[in-house]
Structures are given as structure tokens and as C-alpha cells.
Amino acid sequence: MGSCSRILWRLCVIVVITVSLAGWHRATSGSGPAALEGHSGLRRQGERTDVQLRKDWLRCAVLASRLLSTVRQEYRDALVSQANRCTRRYLSSVDGEAPMAYGAPHVRFAGQDFELEMRGLSPYLAPSFRFHVASDVAIPSYQGNPRPQEGFGVPVALWAERCTDAPHCDLFPPEGVFRPATAWIEAGNESARPRLVIADADRHGPLNRGDNSYPLASDHAAFYAWGTRSSPLRRLGVYGLLGGREVGRRAGLYLLGDYDPGKRPLIMIHGLGSNPLTWAKLSSAVWNDSELRDRYQVWHMVYSTDAPLLVLRRRLQQHLDHAWGVLDPGGDDPAR
């Protein structure tokens, strides 16, 4: 069998696996007696069905990754689509599992061991972080309708608790450190253990396999949506105007990404009785535009608005001076 025929056969295998899994999902996700009977059968099978589904999605993702370096141009889009679909289904099925240790060589999901490779991820995700598949995160209306960048891999949102042992820790929001990333599954160095790769798409660049180059998919909206989902800022802004003290305890300048000495900061300051979420749409627009993202970094100011204007100006300047003192004590970064 020639190399082209082998590639076509493997693509057919991937399609068969995907179609079979999709058919199973349609057959058991409806309503009425037939669906109820199907669900009853699944209950009898117990966890065995979930385990088999995960294995099938994983096998599909690994098989697709092996073809990336040899697939012909006319089959590339179909292969990338299948690889992403299988990877997304697998990662969604293990979403919410135990946190991943930053820099660890291995990780385990639902009884499956993986080699773990992190490429360009923020060091502030240490010592451990969790993930959500970006397409599973609901984007609130106040954030607009940002569109993810299509490509290879599955966009994910990462979250870690805010550190407490360094001066820069209080420059991150109390809700934690949230970052966008892209994940994919490939065959590992050990035959029985696949590799999970989680990369910062902006720092990583295209994925090269043989003579083929694949731009990475990315989503720069889900991480912020996850971060603001449990934030009390929307109500605290109004309370702060009326004399509430909680927003004052959270007052400060917050970085929503890693500090980059070469990017100019866009410092967004909310108005009377408001909060930084009022800038969510503009922030998302900056993050989702590659040219703007390469030139600017977004910082949000939080403060209580129940004081005279001159007092507020002094407080904001103090927050800004504190941030620069931590980030650029020498005062010579181009970001200034």
C-alpha cells in the first residue's frame, strides 16, 4: 500500500471513530421513550461507557497528530478539524479534574497517564493550575462577541490561585491568575503514554510538522470571562459609591497578563459608582486583535468612588506608582 493510500485509510479511521461517537451521542441525548431506554442502558453500563468514550476520543486525537507531518495539502483542513474535534471532546470530558502541577513531566486524567509539556506558559500559574476548554466557557453579554482565532489545537482558559509570597502578587486580581492557552494531544516518546501539550499561542508560533506548518488556534476571551464570573465587582462599585468599604479593600492597579517591558500599558479607569467590568468589551477587543495585542497590555484600576476628585486622583497615582515601583524600579522600560 502506497503512502498516499495509507494516509487516506488512516483519515477514514479517524472519520469512522468520530462519526460513531457522534451517532452514539445523538442516540442517547434525545427525549421520549427511545431516549429513556438508551439512558437506562447507559446506567446499567455504568462508568465503562465513559471510559471507552474517552479512549476513543484519545485514540482519534493521537492518530490524527501522527499524520500532521505527512498529510497532503488537500487533506490538511479535514485532518486539523478532526484532531481538534477529538481533542476538544476528550479535554471536555476531563475538565475539572485535579489541578496540574506547573512544570511537572506527567499528568493523569481519569486513569490515563500523559507526558505533559508546557510551552511558554506564564510562571505565575505556579505551583499548580486548572483549565477549562474555552468553548465551554459562557461569554457574558458585557464582554461583546469576540471570535476565537481558528487553527490547530483547542483553546483553553487556565486559572491559578494568586501568589502571596512576592511583591508582584498584589498586582494580580484577588480572583486569581487567568491566562489563555492552546492544548493538543500527540503521540509521546513512550509508546503507551500520549503527550498533552499546553502552549501560549502568542509565544509559541505555528506548529511545524515535517514540511507542514499549522497556525495555532487561540481564544482571548474565555480566560477573562472565567475570571469575572465569580467576581463581586459589579455590585461593589455601587456599594463603594454609597460608602461601602469592601471595594476599598480591593483598590489597586491590576495586571490581566504577564508584565511585558516592551508593551505600552492601557490603563483603564472606571467612572463614578462603576467598576472595571465596564471596560470588558474594549479589553476583549484589544486581546482579540493580534496587532493591538502585540503593542499593548491591559491594566485595570479598582477604586472606591466616594471621595472628592482630588483625593481620588492622589489615590490612583499612588496605585500606579506602586505598580511601577514593583515592575520597573529602574524606570527605564520602554513600557513607561
Secondary structure, DSSP 4 states (H G I P E B T S, - for coil): --HHHHHHHHHHHHHHHHHHHHHHHHHHSS-SHHHHHHHHHHHHHTHHHHHHHHHHHHHHHHHHHHTTTT--GGGHHHHHHHHHHHHHHHHHHHTT-SPEETT-SEEEETTEEEEEEEES--GGG-SEEEEEEGGGSPPPGGG----PBPSBSEEEEEEEPPP-SSGGGGGS-TT-EEEEEEEEEE--SSTT--EEEEE-HHHH-PEEETTEEEPBPB-SSHHHHHHHHT--HHHHHHHHHTT-SHHHHT-EEEESS---TTSEEEEEE--TT--GGGGHHHHHHHHT-HHHHHHEEEEEEE----S-HHHHHHHHHHHHHHHHHHH-TTS--TT-
